Amino acid sequence: MSETRTYIVSGMTCGHCVASVTEEVQELGGIQAVDVVLETGLLTVTAPSVDDDAVRAAVEEAGYQLA
Amino acid sequence: MSETRTYIVSGMTCGHCVASVTEEVQELGGIQAVDVVLETGLLTVTAPSVDDDAVRAAVEEAGYQLA
């Protein structure tokens, strides 16, 4: 069983930004998939249970914000 | 004795870009100082002798171009 949630990240400008967000989210426990699209800011996270607060914290740790 | 040369780097969009350019230029031999300004693209390099071709190669290795 897994759950997929989608967020919008604001402030990413380049591939380095995408890599930073991807890395921070991957460091959350139990993540099965992370996809980040620079052009749209779309962040898609798949895990057994996706924790919005944890995702938000990871995005902020990378230096960005959820829109 | 040292020499300082200034270049313009195009394509940097964020602090990660600045860090990448700084790191690649620092890896050139004998570099005494590197300064990169995101807003203007100004790259200032100080070394006993600054090699334009080497600086250009370092900038390109980081994924950017000299303007």
Backbone of each chain as nested JSON, in Angstrom:
{
  "chains": [
    {"id": "A", "residues": [
      {"number": 1, "name": "MET", "atoms": {"N": [0.85, -1.196, 0.0], "CA": [0.0, 0.0, 0.0], "C": [0.881, 1.24, 0.0]}},
      {"number": 2, "name": "SER", "atoms": {"N": [0.537, 2.146, -0.852], "CA": [1.272, 3.407, -0.817], "C": [0.353, 4.547, -1.208]}},
      {"number": 3, "name": "GLU", "atoms": {"N": [0.805, 5.726, -0.885], "CA": [0.024, 6.938, -1.085], "C": [0.894, 7.911, -1.876]}},
      {"number": 4, "name": "THR", "atoms": {"N": [0.288, 8.627, -2.809], "CA": [1.022, 9.642, -3.567], "C": [0.365, 10.995, -3.35]}},
      {"number": 5, "name": "ARG", "atoms": {"N": [1.182, 11.965, -2.977], "CA": [0.655, 13.319, -2.827], "C": [1.477, 14.289, -3.651]}},
      {"number": 6, "name": "THR", "atoms": {"N": [0.807, 15.335, -4.102], "CA": [1.455, 16.319, -4.961], "C": [1.402, 17.692, -4.314]}},
      {"number": 7, "name": "TYR", "atoms": {"N": [2.514, 18.401, -4.436], "CA": [2.649, 19.75, -3.859], "C": [3.213, 20.671, -4.927]}},
      {"number": 8, "name": "ILE", "atoms": {"N": [3.133, 21.968, -4.655], "CA": [3.795, 22.944, -5.524], "C": [4.893, 23.63, -4.715]}},
      {"number": 9, "name": "VAL", "atoms": {"N": [6.095, 23.581, -5.238], "CA": [7.244, 24.221, -4.595], "C": [7.535, 25.528, -5.332]}},
      {"number": 10, "name": "SER", "atoms": {"N": [7.676, 26.598, -4.577], "CA": [8.006, 27.878, -5.217], "C": [9.47, 28.22, -4.981]}},
      {"number": 11, "name": "GLY", "atoms": {"N": [10.054, 28.922, -5.925], "CA": [11.4, 29.455, -5.76], "C": [12.506, 28.672, -6.425]}},
      {"number": 12, "name": "MET", "atoms": {"N": [12.182, 27.522, -7.03], "CA": [13.237, 26.761, -7.712], "C": [13.55, 27.408, -9.062]}},
      {"number": 13, "name": "THR", "atoms": {"N": [14.835, 27.563, -9.359], "CA": [15.215, 28.24, -10.6], "C": [16.075, 27.392, -11.521]}},
      {"number": 14, "name": "CYS", "atoms": {"N": [16.603, 26.285, -11.028], "CA": [17.521, 25.509, -11.876], "C": [17.604, 24.071, -11.393]}},
      {"number": 15, "name": "GLY", "atoms": {"N": [18.374, 23.285, -12.104], "CA": [18.517, 21.876, -11.774], "C": [19.114, 21.629, -10.399]}},
      {"number": 16, "name": "HIS", "atoms": {"N": [19.946, 22.568, -9.926], "CA": [20.498, 22.406, -8.58], "C": [19.389, 22.479, -7.534]}},
      {"number": 17, "name": "CYS", "atoms": {"N": [18.439, 23.368, -7.777], "CA": [17.312, 23.52, -6.853], "C": [16.498, 22.232, -6.818]}},
      {"number": 18, "name": "VAL", "atoms": {"N": [16.234, 21.681, -7.991], "CA": [15.486, 20.429, -8.093], "C": [16.215, 19.321, -7.337]}},
      {"number": 19, "name": "ALA", "atoms": {"N": [17.527, 19.266, -7.508], "CA": [18.315, 18.233, -6.829], "C": [18.256, 18.397, -5.319]}},
      {"number": 20, "name": "SER", "atoms": {"N": [18.295, 19.64, -4.841], "CA": [18.257, 19.886, -3.398], "C": [16.927, 19.445, -2.8]}},
      {"number": 21, "name": "VAL", "atoms": {"N": [15.844, 19.796, -3.464], "CA": [14.521, 19.411, -2.962], "C": [14.374, 17.887, -2.99]}},
      {"number": 22, "name": "THR", "atoms": {"N": [14.776, 17.288, -4.107], "CA": [14.679, 15.833, -4.235], "C": [15.447, 15.137, -3.116]}},
      {"number": 23, "name": "GLU", "atoms": {"N": [16.643, 15.611, -2.862], "CA": [17.508, 14.998, -1.848], "C": [16.897, 15.109, -0.452]}},
      {"number": 24, "name": "GLU", "atoms": {"N": [16.41, 16.292, -0.122], "CA": [15.842, 16.47, 1.223], "C": [14.609, 15.603, 1.424]}},
      {"number": 25, "name": "VAL", "atoms": {"N": [13.76, 15.518, 0.406], "CA": [12.548, 14.701, 0.549], "C": [12.914, 13.222, 0.632]}},
      {"number": 26, "name": "GLN", "atoms": {"N": [13.909, 12.814, -0.166], "CA": [14.324, 11.4, -0.135], "C": [14.84, 10.99, 1.242]}},
      {"number": 27, "name": "GLU", "atoms": {"N": [15.342, 11.97, 1.997], "CA": [15.889, 11.652, 3.318], "C": [14.797, 11.41, 4.365]}},
      {"number": 28, "name": "LEU", "atoms": {"N": [13.559, 11.718, 4.011], "CA": [12.466, 11.399, 4.93], "C": [12.322, 9.873, 4.967]}},
      {"number": 29, "name": "GLY", "atoms": {"N": [11.841, 9.354, 6.037], "CA": [11.739, 7.904, 6.154], "C": [10.709, 7.295, 5.216]}},
      {"number": 30, "name": "GLY", "atoms": {"N": [11.039, 6.163, 4.612], "CA": [10.069, 5.356, 3.882], "C": [9.63, 5.875, 2.532]}},
      {"number": 31, "name": "ILE", "atoms": {"N": [10.344, 6.846, 1.987], "CA": [9.943, 7.411, 0.695], "C": [10.172, 6.392, -0.423]}},
      {"number": 32, "name": "GLN", "atoms": {"N": [9.151, 6.179, -1.238], "CA": [9.26, 5.221, -2.344], "C": [9.571, 5.894, -3.673]}},
      {"number": 33, "name": "ALA", "atoms": {"N": [9.099, 7.132, -3.831], "CA": [9.38, 7.86, -5.067], "C": [9.239, 9.357, -4.837]}},
      {"number": 34, "name": "VAL", "atoms": {"N": [10.111, 10.1, -5.495], "CA": [10.041, 11.558, -5.462], "C": [10.236, 12.052, -6.881]}},
      {"number": 35, "name": "ASP", "atoms": {"N": [9.373, 12.953, -7.317], "CA": [9.547, 13.561, -8.627], "C": [9.391, 15.073, -8.472]}},
      {"number": 36, "name": "VAL", "atoms": {"N": [10.336, 15.812, -9.018], "CA": [10.277, 17.275, -8.956], "C": [10.435, 17.818, -10.366]}},
      {"number": 37, "name": "VAL", "atoms": {"N": [9.521, 18.694, -10.768], "CA": [9.571, 19.287, -12.104], "C": [9.858, 20.779, -11.965]}},
      {"number": 38, "name": "LEU", "atoms": {"N": [10.99, 21.179, -12.497], "CA": [11.419, 22.574, -12.362], "C": [10.397, 23.554, -12.937]}},
      {"number": 39, "name": "GLU", "atoms": {"N": [9.933, 23.285, -14.14], "CA": [9.118, 24.248, -14.872], "C": [7.805, 24.561, -14.162]}},
      {"number": 40, "name": "THR", "atoms": {"N": [7.228, 23.544, -13.539], "CA": [5.918, 23.72, -12.907], "C": [6.015, 23.84, -11.39]}},
      {"number": 41, "name": "GLY", "atoms": {"N": [7.127, 23.421, -10.815], "CA": [7.269, 23.393, -9.37], "C": [6.599, 22.178, -8.733]}},
      {"number": 42, "name": "LEU", "atoms": {"N": [6.083, 21.28, -9.562], "CA": [5.357, 20.121, -9.025], "C": [6.292, 19.137, -8.323]}},
      {"number": 43, "name": "LEU", "atoms": {"N": [5.938, 18.824, -7.097], "CA": [6.652, 17.828, -6.298], "C": [5.681, 16.696, -6.013]}},
      {"number": 44, "name": "THR", "atoms": {"N": [6.031, 15.503, -6.442], "CA": [5.179, 14.344, -6.221], "C": [5.916, 13.348, -5.33]}},
      {"number": 45, "name": "VAL", "atoms": {"N": [5.271, 12.978, -4.251], "CA": [5.904, 12.112, -3.249], "C": [5.06, 10.858, -3.054]}},
      {"number": 46, "name": "THR", "atoms": {"N": [5.71, 9.706, -3.126], "CA": [5.026, 8.441, -2.869], "C": [5.69, 7.75, -1.679]}},
      {"number": 47, "name": "ALA", "atoms": {"N": [4.864, 7.309, -0.743], "CA": [5.349, 6.62, 0.457], "C": [4.186, 5.822, 1.029]}},
      {"number": 48, "name": "PRO", "atoms": {"N": [4.457, 4.906, 1.944], "CA": [3.351, 4.173, 2.581], "C": [2.351, 5.142, 3.198]}},
      {"number": 49, "name": "SER", "atoms": {"N": [2.885, 6.216, 3.776], "CA": [2.032, 7.271, 4.303], "C": [2.795, 8.588, 4.178]}},
      {"number": 50, "name": "VAL", "atoms": {"N": [2.24, 9.52, 3.416], "CA": [2.935, 10.784, 3.171], "C": [2.532, 11.801, 4.234]}},
      {"number": 51, "name": "ASP", "atoms": {"N": [3.515, 12.346, 4.903], "CA": [3.288, 13.3, 5.996], "C": [3.51, 14.727, 5.474]}},
      {"number": 52, "name": "ASP", "atoms": {"N": [2.414, 15.472, 5.321], "CA": [2.504, 16.826, 4.761], "C": [3.496, 17.702, 5.523]}},
      {"number": 53, "name": "ASP", "atoms": {"N": [3.461, 17.618, 6.841], "CA": [4.348, 18.464, 7.64], "C": [5.808, 18.107, 7.396]}},
      {"number": 54, "name": "ALA", "atoms": {"N": [6.079, 16.821, 7.268], "CA": [7.46, 16.394, 7.026], "C": [7.932, 16.84, 5.643]}},
      {"number": 55, "name": "VAL", "atoms": {"N": [7.035, 16.737, 4.666], "CA": [7.387, 17.18, 3.314], "C": [7.659, 18.678, 3.318]}},
      {"number": 56, "name": "ARG", "atoms": {"N": [6.794, 19.421, 3.98], "CA": [6.982, 20.869, 4.065], "C": [8.332, 21.201, 4.724]}},
      {"number": 57, "name": "ALA", "atoms": {"N": [8.65, 20.501, 5.792], "CA": [9.911, 20.752, 6.494], "C": [11.109, 20.432, 5.596]}},
      {"number": 58, "name": "ALA", "atoms": {"N": [10.999, 19.364, 4.822], "CA": [12.098, 18.979, 3.933], "C": [12.302, 20.032, 2.84]}},
      {"number": 59, "name": "VAL", "atoms": {"N": [11.198, 20.518, 2.303], "CA": [11.268, 21.55, 1.26], "C": [11.917, 22.826, 1.825]}},
      {"number": 60, "name": "GLU", "atoms": {"N": [11.511, 23.171, 3.041], "CA": [12.075, 24.376, 3.676], "C": [13.55, 24.166, 4.029]}},
      {"number": 61, "name": "GLU", "atoms": {"N": [13.896, 22.963, 4.422], "CA": [15.3, 22.646, 4.709], "C": [16.158, 22.853, 3.452]}},
      {"number": 62, "name": "ALA", "atoms": {"N": [15.576, 22.55, 2.302], "CA": [16.295, 22.734, 1.035], "C": [16.376, 24.207, 0.645]}},
      {"number": 63, "name": "GLY", "atoms": {"N": [15.584, 25.034, 1.304], "CA": [15.643, 26.47, 1.038], "C": [14.494, 27.017, 0.218]}},
      {"number": 64, "name": "TYR", "atoms": {"N": [13.413, 26.235, 0.104], "CA": [12.275, 26.657, -0.712], "C": [10.993, 26.586, 0.123]}},
      {"number": 65, "name": "GLN", "atoms": {"N": [9.895, 26.937, -0.495], "CA": [8.602, 26.958, 0.192], "C": [7.565, 26.191, -0.595]}},
      {"number": 66, "name": "LEU", "atoms": {"N": [6.609, 25.62, 0.12], "CA": [5.432, 25.104, -0.576], "C": [4.535, 26.286, -0.901]}},
      {"number": 67, "name": "ALA", "atoms": {"N": [4.003, 26.284, -2.118], "CA": [3.146, 27.401, -2.527], "C": [1.781, 27.277, -1.858]}}
    ]},
    {"id": "B", "residues": [
      {"number": 1, "name": "MET", "atoms": {"N": [53.469, 38.52, -6.264], "CA": [52.837, 39.061, -7.479], "C": [51.567, 38.272, -7.782]}},
      {"number": 2, "name": "SER", "atoms": {"N": [50.522, 38.998, -8.081], "CA": [49.318, 38.293, -8.504], "C": [48.556, 39.152, -9.502]}},
      {"number": 3, "name": "GLU", "atoms": {"N": [47.669, 38.494, -10.188], "CA": [46.913, 39.116, -11.264], "C": [45.432, 38.875, -10.989]}},
      {"number": 4, "name": "THR", "atoms": {"N": [44.611, 39.873, -11.254], "CA": [43.167, 39.707, -11.09], "C": [42.481, 39.965, -12.427]}},
      {"number": 5, "name": "ARG", "atoms": {"N": [41.655, 39.023, -12.822], "CA": [40.881, 39.215, -14.055], "C": [39.408, 39.021, -13.764]}},
      {"number": 6, "name": "THR", "atoms": {"N": [38.609, 39.733, -14.534], "CA": [37.158, 39.695, -14.332], "C": [36.465, 39.192, -15.6]}},
      {"number": 7, "name": "TYR", "atoms": {"N": [35.463, 38.384, -15.401], "CA": [34.69, 37.792, -16.505], "C": [33.208, 37.963, -16.203]}},
      {"number": 8, "name": "ILE", "atoms": {"N": [32.394, 37.733, -17.223], "CA": [30.946, 37.694, -17.008], "C": [30.455, 36.278, -17.312]}},
      {"number": 9, "name": "VAL", "atoms": {"N": [29.775, 35.689, -16.344], "CA": [29.223, 34.345, -16.504], "C": [27.733, 34.47, -16.771]}},
      {"number": 10, "name": "SER", "atoms": {"N": [27.27, 33.801, -17.801], "CA": [25.831, 33.836, -18.085], "C": [25.173, 32.536, -17.661]}},
      {"number": 11, "name": "GLY", "atoms": {"N": [23.93, 32.64, -17.262], "CA": [23.127, 31.451, -16.98], "C": [22.978, 31.093, -15.519]}},
      {"number": 12, "name": "MET", "atoms": {"N": [23.641, 31.807, -14.617], "CA": [23.49, 31.484, -13.199], "C": [22.16, 32.045, -12.692]}},
      {"number": 13, "name": "THR", "atoms": {"N": [21.419, 31.215, -11.962], "CA": [20.102, 31.656, -11.489], "C": [19.958, 31.641, -9.982]}},
      {"number": 14, "name": "CYS", "atoms": {"N": [20.868, 31.021, -9.269], "CA": [20.69, 30.91, -7.815], "C": [22.017, 30.671, -7.119]}},
      {"number": 15, "name": "GLY", "atoms": {"N": [21.948, 30.598, -5.811], "CA": [23.159, 30.416, -5.028], "C": [23.885, 29.109, -5.303]}},
      {"number": 16, "name": "HIS", "atoms": {"N": [23.125, 28.08, -5.712], "CA": [23.78, 26.823, -6.06], "C": [24.671, 27.012, -7.283]}},
      {"number": 17, "name": "CYS", "atoms": {"N": [24.194, 27.812, -8.223], "CA": [24.977, 28.078, -9.449], "C": [26.274, 28.795, -9.077]}},
      {"number": 18, "name": "VAL", "atoms": {"N": [26.154, 29.785, -8.21], "CA": [27.332, 30.537, -7.752], "C": [28.329, 29.588, -7.09]}},
      {"number": 19, "name": "ALA", "atoms": {"N": [27.809, 28.697, -6.257], "CA": [28.686, 27.748, -5.562], "C": [29.382, 26.823, -6.541]}},
      {"number": 20, "name": "SER", "atoms": {"N": [28.669, 26.387, -7.579], "CA": [29.267, 25.478, -8.565], "C": [30.394, 26.154, -9.325]}},
      {"number": 21, "name": "VAL", "atoms": {"N": [30.162, 27.383, -9.755], "CA": [31.2, 28.111, -10.494], "C": [32.406, 28.366, -9.585]}},
      {"number": 22, "name": "THR", "atoms": {"N": [32.127, 28.813, -8.37], "CA": [33.216, 29.096, -7.422], "C": [34.073, 27.854, -7.202]}},
      {"number": 23, "name": "GLU", "atoms": {"N": [33.401, 26.734, -7.0], "CA": [34.116, 25.485, -6.714], "C": [34.991, 25.06, -7.891]}},
      {"number": 24, "name": "GLU", "atoms": {"N": [34.448, 25.133, -9.099], "CA": [35.226, 24.693, -10.262], "C": [36.436, 25.59, -10.488]}},
      {"number": 25, "name": "VAL", "atoms": {"N": [36.251, 26.882, -10.302], "CA": [37.387, 27.799, -10.514], "C": [38.437, 27.582, -9.42]}},
      {"number": 26, "name": "GLN", "atoms": {"N": [37.984, 27.362, -8.197], "CA": [38.932, 27.128, -7.101], "C": [39.793, 25.893, -7.334]}},
      {"number": 27, "name": "GLU", "atoms": {"N": [39.259, 24.957, -8.103], "CA": [40.01, 23.725, -8.35], "C": [41.151, 23.919, -9.356]}},
      {"number": 28, "name": "LEU", "atoms": {"N": [41.164, 25.058, -10.022], "CA": [42.297, 25.348, -10.91], "C": [43.536, 25.569, -10.038]}},
      {"number": 29, "name": "GLY", "atoms": {"N": [44.678, 25.303, -10.556], "CA": [45.889, 25.432, -9.739], "C": [46.211, 26.876, -9.379]}},
      {"number": 30, "name": "GLY", "atoms": {"N": [46.638, 27.1, -8.148], "CA": [47.201, 28.385, -7.749], "C": [46.239, 29.536, -7.562]}},
      {"number": 31, "name": "ILE", "atoms": {"N": [44.964, 29.253, -7.496], "CA": [43.985, 30.33, -7.346], "C": [44.088, 30.948, -5.946]}},
      {"number": 32, "name": "GLN", "atoms": {"N": [44.172, 32.258, -5.886], "CA": [44.277, 32.956, -4.596], "C": [42.933, 33.514, -4.13]}},
      {"number": 33, "name": "ALA", "atoms": {"N": [42.082, 33.868, -5.068], "CA": [40.76, 34.373, -4.688], "C": [39.79, 34.207, -5.853]}},
      {"number": 34, "name": "VAL", "atoms": {"N": [38.551, 33.89, -5.496], "CA": [37.47, 33.796, -6.487], "C": [36.263, 34.511, -5.896]}},
      {"number": 35, "name": "ASP", "atoms": {"N": [35.654, 35.365, -6.672], "CA": [34.422, 36.013, -6.236], "C": [33.407, 35.907, -7.36]}},
      {"number": 36, "name": "VAL", "atoms": {"N": [32.207, 35.473, -7.03], "CA": [31.144, 35.351, -8.03], "C": [29.92, 36.079, -7.5]}},
      {"number": 37, "name": "VAL", "atoms": {"N": [29.358, 36.956, -8.318], "CA": [28.177, 37.724, -7.924], "C": [27.005, 37.29, -8.805]}},
      {"number": 38, "name": "LEU", "atoms": {"N": [26.003, 36.714, -8.159], "CA": [24.856, 36.186, -8.903], "C": [24.173, 37.251, -9.746]}},
      {"number": 39, "name": "GLU", "atoms": {"N": [23.895, 38.395, -9.145], "CA": [23.057, 39.411, -9.785], "C": [23.668, 39.937, -11.082]}},
      {"number": 40, "name": "THR", "atoms": {"N": [24.983, 40.084, -11.097], "CA": [25.652, 40.678, -12.256], "C": [26.334, 39.631, -13.126]}},
      {"number": 41, "name": "GLY", "atoms": {"N": [26.555, 38.442, -12.582], "CA": [27.314, 37.424, -13.291], "C": [28.82, 37.635, -13.221]}},
      {"number": 42, "name": "LEU", "atoms": {"N": [29.252, 38.641, -12.468], "CA": [30.69, 38.953, -12.415], "C": [31.48, 37.873, -11.684]}},
      {"number": 43, "name": "LEU", "atoms": {"N": [32.495, 37.386, -12.36], "CA": [33.428, 36.405, -11.804], "C": [34.795, 37.064, -11.754]}},
      {"number": 44, "name": "THR", "atoms": {"N": [35.365, 37.175, -10.569], "CA": [36.676, 37.795, -10.407], "C": [37.643, 36.748, -9.877]}},
      {"number": 45, "name": "VAL", "atoms": {"N": [38.738, 36.585, -10.577], "CA": [39.71, 35.536, -10.252], "C": [41.072, 36.166, -10.012]}},
      {"number": 46, "name": "THR", "atoms": {"N": [41.685, 35.824, -8.894], "CA": [43.033, 36.288, -8.594], "C": [43.959, 35.077, -8.467]}},
      {"number": 47, "name": "ALA", "atoms": {"N": [45.099, 35.161, -9.152], "CA": [46.094, 34.085, -9.125], "C": [47.428, 34.69, -9.553]}},
      {"number": 48, "name": "PRO", "atoms": {"N": [48.513, 33.965, -9.35], "CA": [49.804, 34.475, -9.82], "C": [49.751, 34.779, -11.316]}},
      {"number": 49, "name": "SER", "atoms": {"N": [49.069, 33.914, -12.039], "CA": [48.841, 34.152, -13.461], "C": [47.494, 33.542, -13.819]}},
      {"number": 50, "name": "VAL", "atoms": {"N": [46.562, 34.36, -14.284], "CA": [45.207, 33.874, -14.578], "C": [45.136, 33.43, -16.039]}},
      {"number": 51, "name": "ASP", "atoms": {"N": [44.718, 32.193, -16.241], "CA": [44.655, 31.588, -17.585], "C": [43.205, 31.626, -18.07]}},
      {"number": 52, "name": "ASP", "atoms": {"N": [42.948, 32.51, -19.039], "CA": [41.577, 32.677, -19.541], "C": [40.955, 31.358, -20.005]}},
      {"number": 53, "name": "ASP", "atoms": {"N": [41.751, 30.568, -20.703], "CA": [41.215, 29.31, -21.233], "C": [40.827, 28.361, -20.092]}},
      {"number": 54, "name": "ALA", "atoms": {"N": [41.65, 28.353, -19.044], "CA": [41.358, 27.48, -17.904], "C": [40.107, 27.962, -17.169]}},
      {"number": 55, "name": "VAL", "atoms": {"N": [39.975, 29.273, -17.034], "CA": [38.788, 29.821, -16.372], "C": [37.547, 29.48, -17.187]}},
      {"number": 56, "name": "ARG", "atoms": {"N": [37.645, 29.663, -18.496], "CA": [36.508, 29.346, -19.358], "C": [36.13, 27.868, -19.215]}},
      {"number": 57, "name": "ALA", "atoms": {"N": [37.126, 27.012, -19.206], "CA": [36.868, 25.568, -19.083], "C": [36.214, 25.245, -17.741]}},
      {"number": 58, "name": "ALA", "atoms": {"N": [36.65, 25.912, -16.682], "CA": [36.074, 25.665, -15.356], "C": [34.616, 26.102, -15.32]}},
      {"number": 59, "name": "VAL", "atoms": {"N": [34.336, 27.248, -15.906], "CA": [32.957, 27.756, -15.946], "C": [32.068, 26.801, -16.739]}},
      {"number": 60, "name": "GLU", "atoms": {"N": [32.591, 26.308, -17.852], "CA": [31.813, 25.379, -18.675], "C": [31.622, 24.045, -17.958]}},
      {"number": 61, "name": "GLU", "atoms": {"N": [32.646, 23.62, -17.219], "CA": [32.539, 22.378, -16.435], "C": [31.402, 22.503, -15.408]}},
      {"number": 62, "name": "ALA", "atoms": {"N": [31.234, 23.703, -14.871], "CA": [30.16, 23.947, -13.901], "C": [28.796, 24.007, -14.575]}},
      {"number": 63, "name": "GLY", "atoms": {"N": [28.791, 24.125, -15.902], "CA": [27.523, 24.131, -16.628], "C": [27.077, 25.494, -17.128]}},
      {"number": 64, "name": "TYR", "atoms": {"N": [28.007, 26.457, -17.152], "CA": [27.664, 27.823, -17.571], "C": [28.615, 28.283, -18.668]}},
      {"number": 65, "name": "GLN", "atoms": {"N": [28.4, 29.499, -19.133], "CA": [29.201, 30.042, -20.223], "C": [29.746, 31.404, -19.832]}},
      {"number": 66, "name": "LEU", "atoms": {"N": [30.901, 31.73, -20.37], "CA": [31.351, 33.121, -20.27], "C": [30.597, 33.918, -21.322]}},
      {"number": 67, "name": "ALA", "atoms": {"N": [30.145, 35.087, -20.926], "CA": [29.369, 35.919, -21.862], "C": [30.314, 36.547, -22.886]}}
    ]}
  ]
}
